[in-house]
Amino acid sequence: MTQSQALPAHILFATDLGARSDRAQDRAIGLARDWNAKLTVVHALDALDAPNDQPSRPPAEGARSRAFS
């Protein structure tokens, strides 16, 4: 395989962790597995929109458990 045909070694998945992002998340996880690539998930909040108290369970916990099940 030539360098121009090489598979990515790293996938960056940016998400809002919304209900409609599940399909894209599943696709990113599948590609990372198929290509033996590192997967980095990024979720950013605007500091002005962030809640003042901490949630009891981080939103990404469900995504993490699905990724490795």
C-alpha positions in Angstrom: 0.0 0.0 0.0 1.4 3.4 -0.9 1.5 6.3 1.5 -1.4 8.0 -0.3 -3.5 4.9 0.2 -2.5 4.4 3.9 -5.3 4.2 6.4 -5.5 6.9 9.1 -3.7 6.1 12.3 -5.7 8.6 14.3 -9.4 9.7 14.2 -10.7 12.8 15.9 -14.4 12.7 16.7 -15.9 16.0 17.8 -19.4 15.7 19.4 -22.0 17.6 21.3 -23.0 14.3 22.9 -26.5 14.9 21.8 -29.0 12.1 21.2 -28.5 12.4 17.4 -24.7 12.0 17.6 -24.9 8.2 18.4 -24.7 7.2 14.8 -21.6 9.2 14.1 -20.1 8.0 17.3 -20.7 4.4 16.4 -19.2 5.0 13.0 -16.1 6.6 14.5 -15.6 3.7 16.9 -16.1 1.1 14.1 -13.6 2.8 11.8 -11.0 3.1 14.7 -11.4 -0.6 15.3 -11.3 -1.6 11.7 -8.3 0.5 10.9 -6.6 -0.1 14.3 -6.5 3.6 14.7 -6.4 5.8 17.8 -9.7 7.5 18.5 -9.9 10.8 20.3 -13.3 12.2 21.4 -13.6 15.9 21.9 -16.5 17.6 23.6 -16.2 21.3 24.3 -18.4 23.6 26.3 -18.7 27.3 26.2 -17.7 28.4 29.7 -20.7 30.8 29.8 -23.1 27.8 29.2 -21.5 25.4 31.7 -23.6 24.5 34.7 -22.4 25.6 38.1 -22.8 22.2 39.7 -21.1 18.9 38.7 -23.3 16.2 37.2 -23.6 13.0 39.1 -22.4 11.0 36.0 -20.3 12.6 33.2 -22.1 12.5 29.9 -19.2 10.7 28.2 -19.4 7.8 30.6 -22.2 6.1 28.6 -20.2 6.6 25.4 -17.1 5.2 26.9 -18.9 2.1 28.2 -20.5 1.5 24.7 -17.1 1.9 23.0 -15.5 -0.9 24.9 -18.4 -3.3 25.3 
